[in-house]
């Protein structure tokens, strides 16, 4: 009888990763949180879209604030005398008298009298063109340009007009219009800031859900890291670096798209400037240029989105591990 053969030793198989002794989910020099997965690319796309929307709101608010400042500066440098026709009075003499009183007032740099035809043309946007306004008591206007420097005291001029042309001439310093314009601009800027804040909050919530999903998918890796002595701060930093990279990528794409949108809009407005629509847009937004503050604001939105992504991921990981 032949001796029994010794039992064959079981074959030793190495992990699929090629790294002996490491589980398949851990590879040497591999990132703890993979950034090339479909979920990571989707998160970067979401961050880019939200950053684009926030940058559009911030740039539009900055552009509106700059336009409002220009409007206020232009309107604040002018005041208007309105001379109304009155029975038994010569309107041309009243206009000349108002102009003389204005030029004699300190702080008035120049005075321009609107002719009757120019005053009638000012009513065309409301009454239409081609109407005969000869029989209507259309007021005459005298536009006064203020001298550079501190605003002059207009009380003596208002008193002189009331004394020389009682019930006929009135002085308008556009204070009500400036106040309404300031309120409108501040409201628009406040709404823009609120929308930017909501978009950043939405970005933080999206990152928090993505971080929790990444933590759940890498639970075994985290347990192995804890077993070999890694603390919570080390794991949180790893997640923060990866999500900060995703946020930075999305922020750059979103900010760049917003800058491209403003550039294209500026080109469109310049091409349409010769038509009625272009004139309205040019009057509302100027040259449709957001300026260096607008560009800085758009780029800052991208940086803030990246920082929010990194901080939210770190806080989410710490709470998850706790």
C-alpha positions as CSV (number, residue, x, y, z in Angstrom):
1,X,0.0,0.0,0.0
2,X,1.4,3.3,-1.0
3,X,1.7,6.0,1.6
4,X,-1.0,8.7,1.7
5,X,-0.1,11.9,0.0
6,X,-0.1,15.1,2.1
7,X,-3.0,17.4,1.7
8,X,-2.5,20.1,-0.9
9,X,-2.0,23.6,0.5
10,X,-4.7,26.0,-0.4
11,X,-3.7,28.5,-3.0
12,X,-3.0,32.0,-1.7
13,X,-4.7,34.7,-3.7
14,X,-3.6,38.3,-3.5
15,X,-6.1,41.1,-3.5
16,X,-7.3,42.4,-6.8
17,X,-5.5,45.6,-6.1
18,X,-2.1,44.1,-6.4
19,X,-1.1,45.4,-2.9
20,X,-0.6,42.4,-0.5
21,X,-2.2,42.6,2.8
22,X,-4.6,45.5,2.0
23,X,-8.3,45.2,1.4
24,X,-9.5,45.7,-2.1
25,X,-11.0,49.1,-1.2
26,X,-7.6,50.5,0.0
27,X,-4.8,51.2,-2.5
28,X,-1.5,52.7,-1.8
29,X,-1.4,56.4,-2.8
30,X,-5.1,56.2,-3.7
31,X,-7.4,59.0,-2.5
32,X,-9.7,58.3,0.4
33,X,-12.6,60.0,-1.4
34,X,-12.5,59.3,-5.2
35,X,-13.3,62.4,-7.3
36,X,-13.7,60.8,-10.7
37,X,-16.9,59.0,-9.8
38,X,-20.3,59.9,-11.4
39,X,-21.5,61.3,-8.0
40,X,-18.4,63.6,-7.8
41,X,-18.9,64.9,-11.3
42,X,-22.6,65.5,-10.7
43,X,-21.8,67.4,-7.5
44,X,-19.2,69.5,-9.4
45,X,-21.9,70.3,-12.0
46,X,-24.4,71.3,-9.3
47,X,-21.9,73.6,-7.7
48,X,-21.0,75.1,-11.1
49,X,-24.7,75.8,-11.8
50,X,-25.4,77.3,-8.4
51,X,-22.2,79.4,-8.6
52,X,-23.3,80.6,-12.0
53,X,-26.7,81.7,-10.7
54,X,-25.2,83.4,-7.6
55,X,-22.5,85.2,-9.8
56,X,-25.2,86.4,-12.2
57,X,-27.2,87.9,-9.2
58,X,-24.2,89.4,-7.6
59,X,-22.9,90.9,-10.9
60,X,-26.3,92.3,-11.8
61,X,-26.7,93.9,-8.4
62,X,-23.3,95.5,-8.7
63,X,-24.1,96.8,-12.2
64,X,-27.4,98.2,-10.9
65,X,-25.7,99.9,-8.0
66,X,-23.1,101.4,-10.3
67,X,-25.8,102.7,-12.7
68,X,-27.8,104.1,-9.8
69,X,-24.7,106.0,-8.5
70,X,-24.2,107.4,-12.0
71,X,-27.8,108.4,-12.2
72,X,-27.8,110.1,-8.8
73,X,-24.5,111.9,-9.6
74,X,-26.0,113.2,-12.9
75,X,-29.4,114.2,-11.4
76,X,-27.8,115.7,-8.3
77,X,-25.8,118.1,-10.5
78,X,-28.9,119.6,-12.0
79,X,-32.0,121.5,-10.8
80,X,-34.9,122.7,-12.9
81,X,-37.1,125.8,-12.9
82,X,-40.6,125.3,-14.2
83,X,-42.3,128.4,-15.6
84,X,-46.1,127.9,-16.1
85,X,-48.0,130.1,-18.6
86,X,-50.4,132.4,-16.9
87,X,-53.2,134.6,-18.4
88,X,-52.1,138.2,-18.7
89,X,-48.4,137.4,-18.5
90,X,-45.7,137.1,-21.2
91,X,-44.3,133.7,-20.9
92,X,-41.0,134.6,-22.6
93,X,-40.5,137.5,-20.2
94,X,-41.1,135.2,-17.2
95,X,-38.6,132.7,-18.6
96,X,-36.0,135.4,-19.1
97,X,-36.6,136.7,-15.6
98,X,-36.2,133.2,-14.1
99,X,-33.0,132.6,-16.1
100,X,-31.5,136.0,-14.9
101,X,-32.3,135.1,-11.2
102,X,-30.7,131.7,-11.6
103,X,-27.5,133.1,-13.2
104,X,-27.2,135.6,-10.3
105,X,-27.3,132.9,-7.7
106,X,-24.0,131.7,-6.3
107,X,-23.2,128.0,-7.1
108,X,-25.0,127.9,-10.5
109,X,-22.5,127.1,-13.2
110,X,-24.8,127.4,-16.3
111,X,-28.5,127.8,-17.2
112,X,-30.2,126.4,-20.3
113,X,-33.7,127.5,-21.4
114,X,-35.8,124.8,-23.2
115,X,-37.7,126.2,-26.2
116,X,-41.4,125.7,-26.6
117,X,-40.8,123.0,-29.2
118,X,-38.3,121.2,-26.9
119,X,-40.8,121.3,-24.0
120,X,-43.5,119.8,-26.3
121,X,-41.1,117.0,-27.4
122,X,-40.6,116.0,-23.8
123,X,-44.4,115.1,-23.7
124,X,-44.2,112.8,-26.7
125,X,-43.5,109.6,-24.8
126,X,-46.8,110.1,-22.9
127,X,-49.0,111.9,-25.5
128,X,-47.5,110.5,-28.7
129,X,-46.1,112.4,-31.7
130,X,-47.9,114.5,-34.3
131,X,-50.2,116.2,-31.8
132,X,-50.8,120.0,-32.0
133,X,-50.0,121.3,-28.5
134,X,-50.3,124.9,-29.4
135,X,-53.4,125.6,-27.3
136,X,-52.2,123.6,-24.3
137,X,-50.4,125.5,-21.4
138,X,-47.2,123.6,-21.7
139,X,-44.7,124.7,-19.0
140,X,-41.3,126.0,-20.0
141,X,-38.2,124.6,-18.4
142,X,-34.9,126.2,-17.4
143,X,-32.2,123.6,-16.5
144,X,-29.5,124.8,-14.1
145,X,-26.1,123.0,-13.8
146,X,-24.6,123.2,-10.4
147,X,-20.9,124.2,-9.9
148,X,-18.5,121.4,-8.8
149,X,-18.0,121.2,-5.1
150,X,-20.4,121.3,-2.2
151,X,-24.1,121.7,-3.0
152,X,-25.1,125.3,-3.1
153,X,-27.9,126.8,-0.9
154,X,-31.0,127.0,-3.1
155,X,-33.2,128.7,-0.6
156,X,-32.4,132.3,-1.8
157,X,-33.2,131.3,-5.4
158,X,-36.4,129.7,-4.4
159,X,-37.4,132.8,-2.4
160,X,-36.4,135.1,-5.2
161,X,-38.6,133.1,-7.7
162,X,-41.5,133.2,-5.3
163,X,-41.2,137.0,-5.0
164,X,-40.5,137.9,-8.6
165,X,-42.8,135.3,-10.2
166,X,-45.4,134.3,-7.6
167,X,-47.6,131.3,-8.6
168,X,-45.7,131.1,-11.9
169,X,-42.2,129.7,-11.3
170,X,-41.1,126.8,-9.1
171,X,-37.8,125.2,-8.3
172,X,-37.4,121.4,-8.4
173,X,-34.1,120.0,-6.9
174,X,-35.1,116.4,-7.7
175,X,-34.9,115.4,-4.0
176,X,-37.9,113.1,-4.3
177,X,-36.6,111.4,-7.4
178,X,-33.1,110.9,-5.8
179,X,-34.7,109.4,-2.7
180,X,-36.8,107.0,-4.8
181,X,-33.9,106.1,-6.9
182,X,-31.8,105.3,-3.9
183,X,-34.5,103.2,-2.4
184,X,-34.9,101.2,-5.7
185,X,-31.1,100.6,-6.0
186,X,-30.8,99.5,-2.3
187,X,-33.8,97.2,-2.7
188,X,-32.3,95.6,-5.8
189,X,-28.9,95.2,-4.2
190,X,-30.6,93.7,-1.1
191,X,-32.6,91.2,-3.2
192,X,-29.4,90.2,-5.0
193,X,-27.6,89.6,-1.7
194,X,-30.5,87.6,-0.4
195,X,-30.5,85.4,-3.6
196,X,-26.7,84.9,-3.3
197,X,-27.1,83.8,0.3
198,X,-29.9,81.3,-0.6
199,X,-27.8,79.9,-3.4
200,X,-24.8,79.4,-1.1
201,X,-27.1,77.7,1.5
202,X,-28.4,75.4,-1.2
203,X,-24.7,74.6,-2.2
204,X,-24.0,73.8,1.5
205,X,-27.0,71.4,1.7
206,X,-26.0,69.7,-1.5
207,X,-22.4,69.2,-0.2
208,X,-23.7,67.9,3.1
209,X,-25.8,65.2,1.4
210,X,-23.0,64.3,-0.9
211,X,-20.6,64.1,2.0
212,X,-22.9,61.8,4.0
213,X,-23.3,59.6,0.9
214,X,-19.5,59.4,0.5
215,X,-19.1,58.6,4.2
216,X,-21.7,55.8,4.0
217,X,-20.0,54.4,0.8
218,X,-16.6,54.4,2.5
219,X,-17.6,53.2,5.9
220,X,-15.3,50.2,5.8
221,X,-12.4,52.3,4.7
222,X,-13.0,54.7,7.6
223,X,-13.2,51.7,10.1
224,X,-9.9,50.4,8.8
225,X,-8.3,53.9,9.2
226,X,-9.6,54.1,12.8
227,X,-8.3,50.6,13.4
228,X,-4.8,51.5,12.3
229,X,-4.8,54.7,14.5
230,X,-6.1,57.5,12.3
231,X,-8.0,60.1,14.2
232,X,-11.2,61.9,13.2
233,X,-9.3,65.1,12.2
234,X,-7.2,63.2,9.7
235,X,-10.3,61.7,8.1
236,X,-12.1,65.0,8.1
237,X,-9.1,66.7,6.4
238,X,-9.1,64.1,3.7
239,X,-12.8,64.6,2.9
240,X,-12.3,68.4,3.1
241,X,-9.5,68.4,0.6
242,X,-11.4,66.3,-1.9
243,X,-14.6,68.3,-1.6
244,X,-12.8,71.6,-1.7
245,X,-11.3,70.5,-5.0
246,X,-14.7,69.7,-6.3
247,X,-16.0,73.0,-5.1
248,X,-13.1,74.9,-6.6
249,X,-13.7,73.2,-10.0
250,X,-17.4,74.0,-9.9
251,X,-16.7,77.5,-8.7
252,X,-14.2,78.2,-11.5
253,X,-16.6,76.9,-14.2
254,X,-19.6,78.8,-12.8
255,X,-17.7,82.1,-12.4
256,X,-16.2,81.8,-15.9
257,X,-19.6,81.1,-17.4
258,X,-21.0,84.2,-15.6
259,X,-18.2,86.4,-16.9
260,X,-18.8,85.0,-20.4
261,X,-22.5,85.8,-20.1
262,X,-21.9,89.4,-19.0
263,X,-19.4,89.8,-21.9
264,X,-21.9,88.4,-24.4
265,X,-24.7,90.6,-23.0
266,X,-22.4,93.7,-23.4
267,X,-21.7,92.8,-27.0
268,X,-25.4,92.4,-27.7
269,X,-26.3,95.7,-26.1
270,X,-23.6,97.5,-28.1
271,X,-24.9,96.0,-31.3
272,X,-28.5,96.9,-30.5
273,X,-27.6,100.4,-29.3
274,X,-28.7,102.0,-32.6
275,X,-32.3,100.7,-32.2
276,X,-35.0,101.6,-29.7
277,X,-34.4,98.5,-27.6
278,X,-30.7,99.3,-27.4
279,X,-31.4,102.8,-26.4
280,X,-33.7,101.7,-23.5
281,X,-31.1,99.1,-22.3
282,X,-28.3,101.7,-22.6
283,X,-30.4,104.2,-20.6
284,X,-31.1,101.6,-17.9
285,X,-27.7,99.8,-17.6
286,X,-25.3,102.2,-19.3
287,X,-22.7,100.3,-21.3
288,X,-23.7,97.0,-19.6
289,X,-20.3,96.9,-18.0
290,X,-20.0,95.5,-14.5
291,X,-16.6,97.2,-13.9
292,X,-13.7,95.8,-11.8
293,X,-15.8,95.6,-8.7
294,X,-18.3,93.4,-10.6
295,X,-15.6,91.1,-11.9
296,X,-14.0,90.9,-8.4
297,X,-17.5,90.0,-7.0
298,X,-18.1,87.3,-9.5
299,X,-14.7,85.7,-8.9
300,X,-15.2,86.1,-5.1
301,X,-18.5,84.1,-5.4
302,X,-16.5,81.2,-6.9
303,X,-14.0,81.3,-4.1
304,X,-16.8,81.5,-1.5
305,X,-18.5,78.5,-3.0
306,X,-15.3,76.5,-2.8
307,X,-14.7,77.5,0.9
308,X,-18.3,76.7,1.8
309,X,-17.9,73.3,0.1
310,X,-14.8,72.5,2.1
311,X,-16.1,73.7,5.5
312,X,-19.5,72.0,5.1
313,X,-17.8,68.7,4.2
314,X,-15.5,68.9,7.2
315,X,-18.3,69.7,9.6
316,X,-20.5,66.9,8.1
317,X,-17.7,64.4,8.5
318,X,-17.0,65.4,12.1
319,X,-20.7,65.1,13.0
320,X,-20.9,61.7,11.2
321,X,-17.9,60.4,13.0
322,X,-19.0,61.7,16.4
